[in-house]
Amino acid sequence: MVGEQLFQAFRCRFTGEEIDVPVQRGTTPNELFVFWSDIQDGFENAKSVRNGRALVPFNKDSDGNQ
């Protein structure tokens, strides 16, 4: 649904604490993402995102910024 706020859950692997981070919408209908800074706001020492044992890669802009 357009305009409905979506969230992605993230869990700290050390403490088990879970937070919901707002999902952003891109320029195409299926482009959804979260900002790394929003994850760091919830977990100040965050260094990476994993799905199980798999490292989740970051998108980069044309200048190589994450």
Buried (B, 14 or more C-beta within 10 A) or exposed (E): EEEEEEEBEBEEEEEEEEBEBEBEBEEEEEEEEBEBEBBEEBBEEEEEBEEEEEEEEEEEEEEEEE
